[in-house]
Amino acid sequence: MRRFRKAKIIATLGPVTSNEETIKHLFKVGVDVFRMNFSHGTYEDHQSRLEILRHLEQQFGRPIGVILDLQGPKLRVGNFEDGSTPLNIGDTFCFDLKNKLGTSNRVQLPHPEIFAALKPGMKLLVNDGRIRLEVTDCGEDFAKTKVNVGGEISNHKGVNVPDAVVEMSSLTEKDRKDIRFGLKIGIDWVALSIVQRPQDISEARKLVAGRANIMAKLEKPMALNSLEEIVDLSDAIMVARGDLGVEVPPEEVPSLQKHIVNVCRESGKPVIIATQMLDSMIESPNPTRAEASDVATAVYDGADAVMLSAETAVGAYPSQAVEMMDRIIQRVERDPIYLQHMVTSRKTPKATAADAITAAVRQVAKTISAATIVTFSSTGSTTLRASRERPEVPIMGLTPRIDTARRLALAWGVHSVHTDDVQTFRDMVSLAIKAARQEEFADPGDTLAITAGVPFGTPGATNILRIARVE
């Protein structure tokens, strides 16, 4: 099950991808990590799919990462007397806390946190940004607005507040319950929705307590004001362009995507590009040329992974979408322009012994034409540091912990392998040689560039570089 590419593919499971045969085929044609969207489906659905994935792990001997994607807080208006009302450009419309049915000039917005954050001149967006309003007057329980872009507003439509940080937790009671369930069944990643502040990450980390890694979904432009802190506190970042594109102009999204990828690569944190990547393949067996270019751009930028959402959850062509994404990635990674960009965009090693060793391993592997770089790490920190270097050769990430192996399935260029533990460096070198042959990364006569931290099991203690010959 070796992949001949370095960027990873994430696929969302859903109604059309729930049985073992279909999920097995998705894995075989290229999916590295599977996403479970807890905005939909029952606990029984999610548990059944996870059991299938763990069975596939045993069948193929490959660790598979699983993401629990939380719904997050949903800000919505109340109900209308007639179910909806039209809003025309220039109209005045009021939002308030009154528990009454909406009319042609007002509706309940049952979120006092929004009113506390609003100021005159701020924007309110309704129904995924289709309706745009500007606040003209506001207080602790109301907001008067002028309609700038009209449309029909109806029951329970979502509301976005792009200009303010709304003082509310990114974790709802449903999210907390979902996290407890996910940890019980053994998910690997918790993806946080509607992250606005660094505190949102800290709150989730206390709840997860080290039993899974934390992924921050960037959907709110206000989160970008604290981007470096959010990246530093997270284990990975997802660029959720669909929701981000509701609150910022479409022309801003590409540059924001590149900026986020650059910050993540500097920090050495995996970054995922998500939403509408091959959207037309929900209904068509082929993507548009623009969609193919979109996926390619994410790969050229050096993103760790690209993600399929509705394409594999409810689409008519889930396998074809994965195969297409796999072909696009492989084609980009053969391009001399891509190879050159990986060199020129490589980040400067930080002034630590661990980064110095890892940078040296990349250079040594290139100089001696090593078959692969082999890392040995309990926590995955050594392997992620090697991935940050974006080396020309593949990385075999050996770890004695299955949870670490599953989490590393997300990282660029990493073929993670769950191995036995070792006590001595000599045993580790022997294990690296054996694994390189078994996983078909090296043949007799090839050389390996090996790195690890001694004593074993010490987080962040990368301090050994060894060249070994495969016998």
HELIX and SHEET records of a PDB file:
HELIX    1   1 GLU A   20  VAL A   29  1                                  10    
HELIX    2   2 TYR A   43  PHE A   60  1                                  18    
HELIX    3   3 PRO A  112  ALA A  117  1                                   6    
HELIX    4   4 GLU A  173  ILE A  185  1                                  13    
HELIX    5   5 PRO A  198  VAL A  208  1                                  11    
HELIX    6   6 PRO A  221  SER A  226  5                                   6    
HELIX    7   7 LEU A  227  LEU A  233  1                                   7    
HELIX    8   8 ARG A  241  GLU A  247  1                                   7    
HELIX    9   9 PRO A  250  GLU A  252  5                                   3    
HELIX   10  10 VAL A  253  SER A  267  1                                  15    
HELIX   11  11 ASP A  279  ILE A  282  5                                   4    
HELIX   12  12 ARG A  289  TYR A  300  1                                  12    
HELIX   13  13 ALA A  310  ALA A  313  1                                   4    
HELIX   14  14 PRO A  318  ARG A  334  1                                  17    
HELIX   15  15 PRO A  336  THR A  344  1                                   9    
HELIX   16  16 ALA A  353  THR A  367  1                                  15    
HELIX   17  17 SER A  381  ARG A  388  1                                   8    
HELIX   18  18 ILE A  402  LEU A  408  1                                   7    
HELIX   19  19 PHE A  425  GLN A  438  1                                  14    
SHEET    1   A 9 LYS A   8  LEU A  13  0                                        
SHEET    2   A 9 VAL A  33  ASN A  37  1                                        
SHEET    3   A 9 GLY A  65  ASP A  69  1                                        
SHEET    4   A 9 TRP A 189  LEU A 192  1                                        
SHEET    5   A 9 ASN A 213  LEU A 218  1                                        
SHEET    6   A 9 ALA A 236  ALA A 240  1                                        
SHEET    7   A 9 VAL A 271  ALA A 274  1                                        
SHEET    8   A 9 ALA A 305  LEU A 308  1                                        
SHEET    9   A 9 LYS A   8  LEU A  13  1                                        
SHEET    1   B 2 SER A  84  LEU A  87  0                                        
SHEET    2   B 2 GLY A 151  SER A 154 -1                                        
SHEET    1   C 6 ARG A 106  GLN A 108  0                                        
SHEET    2   C 6 THR A  92  ASP A  96  1                                        
SHEET    3   C 6 PHE A 142  VAL A 149 -1                                        
SHEET    4   C 6 ILE A 131  GLY A 139 -1                                        
SHEET    5   C 6 LYS A 123  VAL A 126 -1                                        
SHEET    6   C 6 VAL A 159  ASN A 160 -1                                        
SHEET    1   D 5 VAL A 414  HIS A 418  0                                        
SHEET    2   D 5 ILE A 395  THR A 399  1                                        
SHEET    3   D 5 THR A 372  PHE A 376  1                                        
SHEET    4   D 5 THR A 447  GLY A 453  1                                        
SHEET    5   D 5 THR A 462  ARG A 469 -1                                        
END                                                                             
